[in-house]
Amino acid sequence: MRGISVCVASILALLAGIFGNVYALAEDKGILDEKFSLYYVERNSSSPVEQYMLENDPPVLKNVMVSPKSPGAGDAITVTATIVNDPMKTSGKPISASLYYSRDEGETWRKVAMEEAGASRENWRGVIPPAGYPGNLQYFFTAEDDGGNMLIELPKVKVEWGGISHPIFPLEVYDDNDDFRMVPNNLDILSAGVAFDGDNLYFTTRVEGKISSGTVTPFDVYVYSVGLFYPDRLVDGSVRTDHVLVHTQHGQFLQFPVIGLLNTDRQLAEIRTADARFYTDGERLFMRFSADALKDGHFDRLKIIFGSARAISYSPVTLQPVDVSMFINISNVDRSITIE
């Protein structure tokens, strides 16, 4: 991803700290549920990790206007949105925006590339062609800034889980292949997707090689994770991860959950009620958890970071982050237009 590679060494320290020192904490407290120490950095500090987090702050959407307000079957629909980066957090600017719409209750989605409606890169406009018949039209927005960070709105969609057919994600974000630095193919994240069906949040990540557990002898265990932040939440003036969804095949051996949603307010204790699940088809990892584990099952806005890491020692367990990609703002929305 553009901009990710510049400071990747800095953010690696963040992910390493998030996963912390498993055995040391478990031995000190005698509670295996509280597996991880929490790493965070102070806001307004000179820390390169903090600066990296701020500079990779994705765009946000503020205003939406639809014209005409009550479209007929023969009307084209013009949708205008204000999409901006927070100038207090980043110098980034939106460079593209897209409008996705569905006329069949989210079964299929069509994309409309939006155009800048002015010189400020803040107002974007897209036109949905006439439907030709009455009914309900669903739509959502995505946007990307000049640092490669994404805004994705999440409508409720039907998600098939497991079996032969994989979950259908309305949108997947693609990362550049990290062929300029030494990243193992099995940990090199190429794409990521998020979906929501009203009950569960779903995540997928695809790697260049195969989703792998790594090896125990020699000790080199692979870990795949998703970090979830409430972007405006500060604790004592500091940025903190709110949840981490983590997966590793060697879970039982390492005292890691094989798949688990971890709560940072409880020192990253696993949330048992999240009902976290996973499966893989080789190159893709599919993960899900119950949205009830979030604040009353509601999320106006979450910041998502996909990452991979290697556990390179076991006494204590030490994780070395490898590929941290896909800085994404997601928000749960249900936008619709009634066509008369």
N, C-alpha and C positions, 0 to 999 in steps of 0.2 A: 504494500500500500504506500502511496506517495506520502512522504513525511515520516512514516513509521521507522524507516531504516536509519534516519539521522540520529535519533536518540535511543535506539533500541537497547543499547547497553544499560542505559539508565533505568528503563522500565523493567528490565530483567530483575533488577534488585527488588523492585516492588513485588513482583509475583513470588520471588523467593521468600521474601519476608512474610507475605500473606500465608503461605503454607507453613512457615515457621519450623519449629523444632518439635517433632511429634513425640519422640520418646522422652525427652527431657521434661516436657510439660506433663505428660501422663504419669511419669514417675514422681514428680514433685507433688502433684495434687491427688494422685491415686484415683483419678476419674478418667476412664478411657473415652467417655463421650466428649470431653473437652480436649480435643486433640491438638489444637493449633494455637500458637501465640499470634497476636495481631500486629501487623506492621502498618504504620501510617506515617505520613510526613506532615510537618507543620506548614500551614498556608503562609504565604508571604515569606517563606524561607528561601535561602539560596540553593536549596536542594535541586539537583538536575531532575530527579524523579518528579518533584512537584511541578516544575516548569514543564516537563513532558506531559503530565496529566492535563495541565491547563491548556497548553498549546494544541492538544488533541481533543478539544471540546467540540462536539458536533453541533450542527445548526439546530435551530428551534423554529417552530411554526407559530405564528401569532394570529393572523387574521385570514378569514376565508370569506369570499363573496361569490355568489352564484347568480348568473344572469342568463335567461329570465328566471325570476323566482318561482314561477309556476309553469314550467315548460310543457309544451304539447308534444305529441309524437313526432311532428315534423320539425321541431326546433333543435338547432345546435345549441349546446350549453357551454357557456364560457365560465370558467372557474378561475378566480384570481386569488392568490395567496401571498402573504408576507412571510418570507423565510430569511432569517438573519442568524449571524453568529454573535454571541455576547462579546462586545468590545472590551468588557472588563476582564474577560478570561482569555481571549485569543485574538490574534490579528487576522485569522482566517476569514474568507469570504465565500459564500455559496457560488458554485460555478455551474451547477446543473440542478434541475428539478424535474420530477416526473409525476404524472397523475395516472393512477390505475383505476379502472372501473369494471364493474361486472353487472350483467343484466340477468344472471341466472343464479342468484343467491350465493355468489362466491365460488361456484364450481370452476369457472374460467375467468381470467382477468386479461384485459387489453390495456396497453400502455400508450399514453399520450406524452410526448416530450414537450415540456413547458418552455416558453420563451420569456426572456426578461421583458418586463413591462416598465421600462425606464432605465436610467443609467446607473442607478444605485446598487444594482444586484440584490435588491430587497423584495421587489414585487415581481411575481411570476404568474404567467397566464397560460392556460391550456384550454383547448376546445374539444368537447366530446361531440362526435357526429350525431345526427338525429337517430333516434331509436327506430322510428317507423311504426311503433306500437306502444300502447300504454303499459305501465308497470313500474316496478321499483328498481332504481339504479343505486348500487353501492359504489363508493369510491374512497381512495386514500392517497396520501402523498409520500414521496420520498425525495430526498435532496442530498447533495454531496458538496463539500467545500473543497478549497484548493489544497487542503492537507489530506484529502482522501477520507475524511470522517463523514459518517452518514446519519441522516435522520430517516427513520422508518416508522410510519404509522401502522398499527396492527389492528385490522378489523377482526371480528370473530369469524372464523372459517371452519369448515368441516375438515378434520384431520384424521386420516386413516393411520393406525398405529400397528406396526409389526406385520408379520406375514410377508407375502410376496410383494405387495404394493407398498412403497414407502410413503411417508407423510408428504403431502404436497405443500410446499412453502410458497406463499404468494410472491416472495422476492428473496433472492440470495445475493449476497455481496461477495465480490471476487477480489482476491488479493494477488499482487504480482508474485510470481515464482521467485523465491529467494535464492537465485542461482549465483548471486554475487558474494555470498558468505556461506560458511560451513554450517548448513542446517540439515540434519538427517531428513531424508524424504518422508519417513514415517511420522515426523513431527512438524513438517512444513505445511502450514495451513494455507490452503488455496481458496476456500470459500466458506461462508458461514450463512446460516439462515435462522430466522425466528418466526414462530407462528403461535397463534392463540385461538382456542376454540371456546372460550368462555369459562372453562374449568381448569385447563392445563396450559402451561407455557411449554413450547417445544423448541428445541435447538438442534441444529445439525452443523457439523463441521466436516469438511473434506480435506484430506491431506494428499500430498503428491504421491506418497507411497501407499502403505497399508496401515490402518489402525492396528497398533501392536501393543502388547503388554511389556515389551522389552525382555530383558533376561535377568535372572537371579544370579547366575554364575557365567560370566562376571556380573557384578551387581550394576545394572543399568536399566531401571524400571521407568517406563513411559507414563506420563500423566497428562490428561487433557482436561481443561477447565474453562468455565465461563464465570466471569466476575460481574456482579450486578450492583450498581450504585444507585442511590437516590441522589441525583446530581447536586441538589441544593442543600443537602443535609451535611451539617458540620457538627463535629463533637469537639468541644474545647478549642474551636478555631481551626480544626484540622480536618482533612479529607479522610474519609474512611470507607472501605468497602462494606456494603450492607450484607450481601450474601455471596457465597461462592458455590457454584455447582461443579463438583469435581468427579472425575472418573479415572480409575485405574484398574487394570485386570488383576493385579497382585494385591488386591485390597486386604484380604484376610491376613496375609503374611505380614504386611507392613502396618497393620492397624489403620490403614486408610479405609474409608468406605469404598466399596466397589463403584457405587454411584451414590452421591449424596448431596443434598442442599445443606450448606453450612451457614449458621447464623453468627455474624461477627459480634453482635451484642453479647453473646454468651461465649465469647472466645472461640468462635467458629465451631460450636457444638453442632452436631448433626440434627436437623429438624426431622424427627421421625414421621410427623404427620404430612410431610411434603410428598410422600409416596413417590420418590424419585425412581425412575426406570431408565434403562438404556438398551440398545442393541446396535450391532454394526453389520454392514454388508462387506466389510473389508476396507474400502477406501473412505467410507463415510461412517461417522458416529452419530447416532440419534439419541437424544436425551430429552427427558420431560420431567416436570414436577407440578404438583398442584399449586395453582395460583393462590389458594387460600393461605399458603405459607407466607405470602406477602402481607402488606397492611390491609387486613380485611378483604383480601383477594382483589385489591384495587391498585392500579398503578397508572397515574396520569403520565408519568415519565420515568423511565429507567435508562441508565447508561450501561451498555453492555460491552465487555471486553473479552474476546476469545483468546485463549493462550494454551501453549503446550510446554511441558517441562520434563526434566529427567531427574530421577532420584539416583544420586551417584554414590551415596554412602548410607549405611544403615545403623550406625552407632555413634552419634544419633543420625536419624534420617535427615539428609540434606538434599534439597531440591535446587536444580539449576535450570531456570527458565530458558526456553529456546526460541519460541516464536510467539510474540504478542501482537495480535492484529485486530482489525475490525472494531474501531471505536465507533459505537452506534448509539444514538438516542432512539429509544422506542417509546411509543405512547399508545395506549389502548383507546381506540376511537371506533365509533360506529357512525360513519357519514353516509347519508342516503338522500336521494332526490326522488320524489314521486312524479312520474311522467303521466300526464293526464291524456 
